[in-house]
Amino acid sequence: MSVIVRLPSQLRVLVGGAGEVPVEASTVRDAIVAVDAAYPGVATRVLDDRGALRRFVNVFVADEDVRFLDGLDTILEAGQTVSLVPAVAGG
């Protein structure tokens, strides 16, 4: 099913400047892998060496943090938006 992956400005350089990339995916992990297949380098910025979500990246599906859902295994519905958002720290 087709979903949209919304990318932060830091990753847009890897996708030709696009803010959103449509992909076919059934889970959040599938969506990240699909974007990486089309634009190599995205997954290494989002996933660590074990394939887990990097600590400084937040992922939202329909405005819900996937860490409070099923993580990267969160099931997607057609037309949903997966937003990759860098964590912001302040002090």
N, CA, C and O atoms as a GROMACS GRO file, in nm:
protein
  364
    1MET      N    1   0.083  -0.119   0.000
    1MET     CA    2   0.000   0.000   0.000
    1MET      C    3   0.087   0.124   0.000
    1MET      O    4   0.200   0.122   0.049
    2SER      N    5   0.036   0.228  -0.053
    2SER     CA    6   0.114   0.351  -0.067
    2SER      C    7   0.101   0.439   0.057
    2SER      O    8  -0.009   0.468   0.105
    3VAL      N    9   0.217   0.480   0.108
    3VAL     CA   10   0.224   0.572   0.221
    3VAL      C   11   0.323   0.682   0.185
    3VAL      O   12   0.396   0.672   0.087
    4ILE      N   13   0.324   0.786   0.264
    4ILE     CA   14   0.416   0.898   0.244
    4ILE      C   15   0.516   0.901   0.359
    4ILE      O   16   0.477   0.890   0.475
    5VAL      N   17   0.643   0.916   0.327
    5VAL     CA   18   0.746   0.934   0.430
    5VAL      C   19   0.788   1.079   0.423
    5VAL      O   20   0.839   1.126   0.321
    6ARG      N   21   0.768   1.149   0.533
    6ARG     CA   22   0.806   1.291   0.544
    6ARG      C   23   0.946   1.298   0.605
    6ARG      O   24   0.972   1.239   0.710
    7LEU      N   25   1.034   1.371   0.538
    7LEU     CA   26   1.175   1.376   0.577
    7LEU      C   27   1.214   1.512   0.633
    7LEU      O   28   1.167   1.615   0.584
    8PRO      N   29   1.302   1.514   0.734
    8PRO     CA   30   1.352   1.641   0.786
    8PRO      C   31   1.453   1.700   0.688
    8PRO      O   32   1.503   1.630   0.600
    9SER      N   33   1.483   1.826   0.703
    9SER     CA   34   1.575   1.894   0.611
    9SER      C   35   1.712   1.826   0.606
    9SER      O   36   1.777   1.829   0.501
   10GLN      N   37   1.757   1.765   0.715
   10GLN     CA   38   1.887   1.700   0.717
   10GLN      C   39   1.895   1.582   0.621
   10GLN      O   40   2.003   1.549   0.572
   11LEU      N   41   1.783   1.517   0.593
   11LEU     CA   42   1.782   1.401   0.503
   11LEU      C   43   1.742   1.435   0.361
   11LEU      O   44   1.758   1.354   0.270
   12ARG      N   45   1.690   1.553   0.340
   12ARG     CA   46   1.642   1.590   0.207
   12ARG      C   47   1.752   1.595   0.102
   12ARG      O   48   1.725   1.576  -0.016
   13VAL      N   49   1.875   1.620   0.144
   13VAL     CA   50   1.987   1.622   0.051
   13VAL      C   51   2.004   1.484  -0.014
   13VAL      O   52   2.050   1.475  -0.128
   14LEU      N   53   1.966   1.378   0.057
   14LEU     CA   54   1.978   1.242   0.004
   14LEU      C   55   1.868   1.206  -0.095
   14LEU      O   56   1.882   1.110  -0.170
   15VAL      N   57   1.760   1.282  -0.094
   15VAL     CA   58   1.645   1.251  -0.181
   15VAL      C   59   1.618   1.361  -0.282
   15VAL      O   60   1.504   1.379  -0.326
   16GLY      N   61   1.720   1.434  -0.318
   16GLY     CA   62   1.704   1.539  -0.418
   16GLY      C   63   1.624   1.658  -0.372
   16GLY      O   64   1.568   1.731  -0.453
   17GLY      N   65   1.619   1.679  -0.241
   17GLY     CA   66   1.552   1.796  -0.186
   17GLY      C   67   1.405   1.776  -0.153
   17GLY      O   68   1.340   1.868  -0.102
   18ALA      N   69   1.350   1.659  -0.180
   18ALA     CA   70   1.207   1.634  -0.155
   18ALA      C   71   1.178   1.630  -0.006
   18ALA      O   72   1.254   1.572   0.072
   19GLY      N   73   1.069   1.689   0.034
   19GLY     CA   74   1.025   1.685   0.173
   19GLY      C   75   0.944   1.562   0.204
   19GLY      O   76   0.934   1.521   0.320
   20GLU      N   77   0.885   1.502   0.101
   20GLU     CA   78   0.804   1.381   0.118
   20GLU      C   79   0.835   1.285   0.005
   20GLU      O   80   0.858   1.326  -0.109
   21VAL      N   81   0.835   1.156   0.038
   21VAL     CA   82   0.862   1.053  -0.061
   21VAL      C   83   0.751   0.947  -0.050
   21VAL      O   84   0.732   0.890   0.057
   22PRO      N   85   0.678   0.921  -0.158
   22PRO     CA   86   0.578   0.814  -0.155
   22PRO      C   87   0.646   0.678  -0.173
   22PRO      O   88   0.735   0.664  -0.257
   23VAL      N   89   0.605   0.580  -0.095
   23VAL     CA   90   0.659   0.444  -0.106
   23VAL      C   91   0.548   0.342  -0.084
   23VAL      O   92   0.440   0.374  -0.033
   24GLU      N   93   0.576   0.219  -0.124
   24GLU     CA   94   0.487   0.107  -0.095
   24GLU      C   95   0.542   0.039   0.030
   24GLU      O   96   0.657  -0.005   0.031
   25ALA      N   97   0.462   0.031   0.136
   25ALA     CA   98   0.508  -0.028   0.261
   25ALA      C   99   0.390  -0.067   0.348
   25ALA      O  100   0.284  -0.006   0.343
   26SER      N  101   0.411  -0.173   0.429
   26SER     CA  102   0.306  -0.215   0.521
   26SER      C  103   0.342  -0.189   0.667
   26SER      O  104   0.255  -0.193   0.754
   27THR      N  105   0.472  -0.163   0.694
   27THR     CA  106   0.515  -0.129   0.830
   27THR      C  107   0.609  -0.009   0.822
   27THR      O  108   0.654   0.030   0.714
   28VAL      N  109   0.637   0.049   0.937
   28VAL     CA  110   0.730   0.162   0.943
   28VAL      C  111   0.867   0.119   0.893
   28VAL      O  112   0.931   0.191   0.816
   29ARG      N  113   0.913   0.002   0.936
   29ARG     CA  114   1.043  -0.047   0.890
   29ARG      C  115   1.045  -0.060   0.737
   29ARG      O  116   1.141  -0.019   0.672
   30ASP      N  117   0.938  -0.118   0.680
   30ASP     CA  118   0.929  -0.132   0.535
   30ASP      C  119   0.937   0.003   0.465
   30ASP      O  120   0.997   0.015   0.358
   31ALA      N  121   0.875   0.105   0.525
   31ALA     CA  122   0.876   0.238   0.465
   31ALA      C  123   1.018   0.296   0.463
   31ALA      O  124   1.060   0.354   0.363
   32ILE      N  125   1.090   0.279   0.572
   32ILE     CA  126   1.228   0.329   0.578
   32ILE      C  127   1.316   0.254   0.478
   32ILE      O  128   1.396   0.316   0.408
   33VAL      N  129   1.300   0.123   0.471
   33VAL     CA  130   1.378   0.042   0.378
   33VAL      C  131   1.345   0.079   0.234
   33VAL      O  132   1.434   0.084   0.149
   34ALA      N  133   1.217   0.106   0.205
   34ALA     CA  134   1.176   0.144   0.070
   34ALA      C  135   1.236   0.278   0.028
   34ALA      O  136   1.280   0.294  -0.086
   35VAL      N  137   1.238   0.374   0.120
   35VAL     CA  138   1.300   0.503   0.088
   35VAL      C  139   1.450   0.482   0.064
   35VAL      O  140   1.506   0.540  -0.028
   36ASP      N  141   1.512   0.398   0.147
   36ASP     CA  142   1.655   0.373   0.132
   36ASP      C  143   1.686   0.300   0.000
   36ASP      O  144   1.791   0.324  -0.060
   37ALA      N  145   1.597   0.214  -0.045
   37ALA     CA  146   1.618   0.144  -0.172
   37ALA      C  147   1.620   0.242  -0.287
   37ALA      O  148   1.697   0.227  -0.382
   38ALA      N  149   1.535   0.343  -0.279
   38ALA     CA  150   1.529   0.445  -0.384
   38ALA      C  151   1.637   0.551  -0.367
   38ALA      O  152   1.687   0.606  -0.465
   39TYR      N  153   1.672   0.579  -0.243
   39TYR     CA  154   1.769   0.683  -0.211
   39TYR      C  155   1.866   0.630  -0.106
   39TYR      O  156   1.848   0.656   0.013
   40PRO      N  157   1.969   0.557  -0.148
   40PRO     CA  158   2.062   0.496  -0.052
   40PRO      C  159   2.122   0.598   0.045
   40PRO      O  160   2.157   0.711   0.008
   41GLY      N  161   2.134   0.555   0.170
   41GLY     CA  162   2.192   0.640   0.274
   41GLY      C  163   2.092   0.685   0.377
   41GLY      O  164   2.130   0.726   0.487
   42VAL      N  165   1.963   0.678   0.344
   42VAL     CA  166   1.860   0.722   0.439
   42VAL      C  167   1.856   0.629   0.559
   42VAL      O  168   1.855   0.676   0.673
   43ALA      N  169   1.852   0.499   0.536
   43ALA     CA  170   1.839   0.403   0.647
   43ALA      C  171   1.955   0.412   0.745
   43ALA      O  172   1.933   0.401   0.866
   44THR      N  173   2.076   0.431   0.696
   44THR     CA  174   2.189   0.438   0.788
   44THR      C  175   2.184   0.561   0.878
   44THR      O  176   2.245   0.564   0.984
   45ARG      N  177   2.111   0.661   0.836
   45ARG     CA  178   2.094   0.782   0.918
   45ARG      C  179   1.982   0.764   1.021
   45ARG      O  180   1.978   0.835   1.121
   46VAL      N  181   1.891   0.668   0.996
   46VAL     CA  182   1.773   0.651   1.080
   46VAL      C  183   1.785   0.525   1.168
   46VAL      O  184   1.737   0.524   1.282
   47LEU      N  185   1.848   0.420   1.115
   47LEU     CA  186   1.860   0.294   1.187
   47LEU      C  187   2.005   0.269   1.226
   47LEU      O  188   2.097   0.308   1.155
   48ASP      N  189   2.024   0.203   1.341
   48ASP     CA  190   2.161   0.171   1.383
   48ASP      C  191   2.207   0.040   1.318
   48ASP      O  192   2.136  -0.015   1.233
   49ASP      N  193   2.324  -0.009   1.357
   49ASP     CA  194   2.381  -0.130   1.297
   49ASP      C  195   2.298  -0.255   1.322
   49ASP      O  196   2.309  -0.352   1.247
   50ARG      N  197   2.216  -0.254   1.425
   50ARG     CA  198   2.130  -0.368   1.456
   50ARG      C  199   1.993  -0.357   1.390
   50ARG      O  200   1.910  -0.448   1.401
   51GLY      N  201   1.970  -0.245   1.320
   51GLY     CA  202   1.841  -0.226   1.256
   51GLY      C  203   1.738  -0.161   1.345
   51GLY      O  204   1.620  -0.152   1.309
   52ALA      N  205   1.780  -0.116   1.462
   52ALA     CA  206   1.691  -0.046   1.555
   52ALA      C  207   1.692   0.103   1.525
   52ALA      O  208   1.786   0.156   1.466
   53LEU      N  209   1.587   0.169   1.566
   53LEU     CA  210   1.576   0.313   1.547
   53LEU      C  211   1.685   0.384   1.628
   53LEU      O  212   1.705   0.355   1.746
   54ARG      N  213   1.756   0.475   1.563
   54ARG     CA  214   1.860   0.551   1.634
   54ARG      C  215   1.795   0.635   1.745
   54ARG      O  216   1.681   0.679   1.733
   55ARG      N  217   1.869   0.654   1.850
   55ARG     CA  218   1.820   0.725   1.968
   55ARG      C  219   1.776   0.867   1.938
   55ARG      O  220   1.681   0.917   1.998
   56PHE      N  221   1.844   0.934   1.845
   56PHE     CA  222   1.816   1.075   1.818
   56PHE      C  223   1.714   1.098   1.707
   56PHE      O  224   1.698   1.210   1.659
   57VAL      N  225   1.646   0.991   1.666
   57VAL     CA  226   1.544   1.004   1.562
   57VAL      C  227   1.410   0.962   1.620
   57VAL      O  228   1.398   0.855   1.680
   58ASN      N  229   1.310   1.046   1.602
   58ASN     CA  230   1.173   1.013   1.641
   58ASN      C  231   1.095   0.985   1.514
   58ASN      O  232   1.116   1.049   1.411
   59VAL      N  233   1.005   0.887   1.523
   59VAL     CA  234   0.922   0.852   1.409
   59VAL      C  235   0.776   0.858   1.453
   59VAL      O  236   0.739   0.802   1.556
   60PHE      N  237   0.696   0.927   1.374
   60PHE     CA  238   0.554   0.942   1.404
   60PHE      C  239   0.470   0.887   1.291
   60PHE      O  240   0.503   0.905   1.173
   61VAL      N  241   0.362   0.821   1.326
   61VAL     CA  242   0.261   0.776   1.230
   61VAL      C  243   0.130   0.836   1.277
   61VAL      O  244   0.085   0.811   1.389
   62ALA      N  245   0.070   0.916   1.191
   62ALA     CA  246  -0.056   0.982   1.228
   62ALA      C  247  -0.040   1.055   1.362
   62ALA      O  248  -0.127   1.046   1.448
   63ASP      N  249   0.069   1.127   1.378
   63ASP     CA  250   0.100   1.207   1.497
   63ASP      C  251   0.122   1.126   1.624
   63ASP      O  252   0.125   1.183   1.733
   64GLU      N  253   0.138   0.994   1.611
   64GLU     CA  254   0.168   0.909   1.726
   64GLU      C  255   0.312   0.862   1.718
   64GLU      O  256   0.356   0.814   1.613
   65ASP      N  257   0.387   0.875   1.828
   65ASP     CA  258   0.525   0.829   1.834
   65ASP      C  259   0.524   0.676   1.827
   65ASP      O  260   0.457   0.611   1.908
   66VAL      N  261   0.598   0.618   1.732
   66VAL     CA  262   0.596   0.473   1.714
   66VAL      C  263   0.655   0.400   1.835
   66VAL      O  264   0.630   0.281   1.853
   67ARG      N  265   0.733   0.470   1.918
   67ARG     CA  266   0.785   0.405   2.039
   67ARG      C  267   0.672   0.367   2.135
   67ARG      O  268   0.690   0.279   2.219
   68PHE      N  269   0.557   0.433   2.123
   68PHE     CA  270   0.441   0.401   2.206
   68PHE      C  271   0.342   0.313   2.131
   68PHE      O  272   0.236   0.281   2.184
   69LEU      N  273   0.376   0.275   2.009
   69LEU     CA  274   0.295   0.183   1.930
   69LEU      C  275   0.374   0.052   1.922
   69LEU      O  276   0.414  -0.001   2.026
   70ASP      N  277   0.396   0.000   1.803
   70ASP     CA  278   0.473  -0.124   1.787
   70ASP      C  279   0.610  -0.097   1.729
   70ASP      O  280   0.668  -0.184   1.662
   71GLY      N  281   0.665   0.023   1.754
   71GLY     CA  282   0.797   0.057   1.704
   71GLY      C  283   0.805   0.047   1.553
   71GLY      O  284   0.714   0.088   1.482
   72LEU      N  285   0.915  -0.007   1.505
   72LEU     CA  286   0.934  -0.019   1.360
   72LEU      C  287   0.838  -0.119   1.298
   72LEU      O  288   0.822  -0.121   1.176
   73ASP      N  289   0.775  -0.203   1.380
   73ASP     CA  290   0.678  -0.300   1.330
   73ASP      C  291   0.536  -0.244   1.326
   73ASP      O  292   0.442  -0.318   1.298
   74THR      N  293   0.520  -0.116   1.354
   74THR     CA  294   0.388  -0.053   1.348
   74THR      C  295   0.330  -0.069   1.209
   74THR      O  296   0.394  -0.035   1.109
   75ILE      N  297   0.209  -0.122   1.203
   75ILE     CA  298   0.140  -0.146   1.077
   75ILE      C  299   0.088  -0.014   1.022
   75ILE      O  300   0.034   0.069   1.095
   76LEU      N  301   0.105   0.004   0.891
   76LEU     CA  302   0.059   0.125   0.824
   76LEU      C  303  -0.066   0.098   0.743
   76LEU      O  304  -0.087  -0.013   0.693
   77GLU      N  305  -0.149   0.199   0.731
   77GLU     CA  306  -0.267   0.194   0.645
   77GLU      C  307  -0.240   0.279   0.522
   77GLU      O  308  -0.162   0.374   0.528
   78ALA      N  309  -0.305   0.245   0.414
   78ALA     CA  310  -0.288   0.321   0.289
   78ALA      C  311  -0.311   0.469   0.314
   78ALA      O  312  -0.408   0.508   0.379
   79GLY      N  313  -0.221   0.551   0.260
   79GLY     CA  314  -0.235   0.695   0.270
   79GLY      C  315  -0.178   0.758   0.395
   79GLY      O  316  -0.174   0.880   0.406
   80GLN      N  317  -0.133   0.677   0.491
   80GLN     CA  318  -0.078   0.734   0.614
   80GLN      C  319   0.057   0.801   0.586
   80GLN      O  320   0.124   0.772   0.488
   81THR      N  321   0.092   0.892   0.676
   81THR     CA  322   0.220   0.961   0.668
   81THR      C  323   0.310   0.916   0.782
   81THR      O  324   0.271   0.915   0.898
   82VAL      N  325   0.432   0.880   0.745
   82VAL     CA  326   0.537   0.844   0.841
   82VAL      C  327   0.632   0.964   0.845
   82VAL      O  328   0.692   0.998   0.744
   83SER      N  329   0.644   1.027   0.961
   83SER     CA  330   0.730   1.144   0.974
   83SER      C  331   0.856   1.108   1.050
   83SER      O  332   0.850   1.059   1.163
   84LEU      N  333   0.972   1.132   0.987
   84LEU     CA  334   1.101   1.112   1.051
   84LEU      C  335   1.143   1.248   1.107
   84LEU      O  336   1.159   1.344   1.032
   85VAL      N  337   1.161   1.255   1.237
   85VAL     CA  338   1.187   1.383   1.303
   85VAL      C  339   1.310   1.371   1.392
   85VAL      O  340   1.314   1.286   1.482
   86PRO      N  341   1.412   1.455   1.368
   86PRO     CA  342   1.529   1.449   1.455
   86PRO      C  343   1.494   1.497   1.596
   86PRO      O  344   1.417   1.592   1.613
   87ALA      N  345   1.550   1.430   1.695
   87ALA     CA  346   1.527   1.471   1.833
   87ALA      C  347   1.596   1.606   1.856
   87ALA      O  348   1.704   1.632   1.802
   88VAL      N  349   1.534   1.688   1.936
   88VAL     CA  350   1.590   1.820   1.966
   88VAL      C  351   1.624   1.823   2.114
   88VAL      O  352   1.541   1.792   2.199
   89ALA      N  353   1.747   1.860   2.143
   89ALA     CA  354   1.791   1.871   2.282
   89ALA      C  355   1.822   2.017   2.311
   89ALA      O  356   1.870   2.090   2.225
   90GLY      N  357   1.794   2.055   2.431
   90GLY     CA  358   1.823   2.193   2.469
   90GLY      C  359   1.879   2.198   2.610
   90GLY      O  360   1.882   2.098   2.682
   91GLY      N  361   1.922   2.313   2.644
   91GLY     CA  362   1.979   2.319   2.779
   91GLY      C  363   1.977   2.458   2.830
   91GLY      O  364   2.021   2.483   2.942
   0.00000   0.00000   0.00000
